[in-house]
Amino acid sequence: MRIGVNSGEAVLRELGGEGHVAYPLLGDTINTGARLESLAPPGGVLIGAETFDQLPEGAVVEERRGLRVKGKHDVVNAYVLLALP
């Protein structure tokens, strides 16, 4: 299992009707989170820079700089989340 977490703006859409409704999230924030998930270590959590900025003091992370992710021209900095206080 791998987990990718990214924070930022996203668009929530309502699709369907007739008793079946889905609420997909769309946007770069969501796509980047999915890419982080694919790069996370097995059994680990990889978080984006904006998520890192929201962590409480005392969180333990391992920085991963300059990641190349599909669909993005620029590199992405991320962090493996090791422990929360």
Buried (B, 14 or more C-beta within 10 A) or exposed (E): EBBBBBBBEBEEEEEEEEEEEEEEEEEEBBBBBEBBBEBBEEEBBBBBBEBBEEBEEEBEBEEBEEBEBEEEEEEBEBBBBEEEE
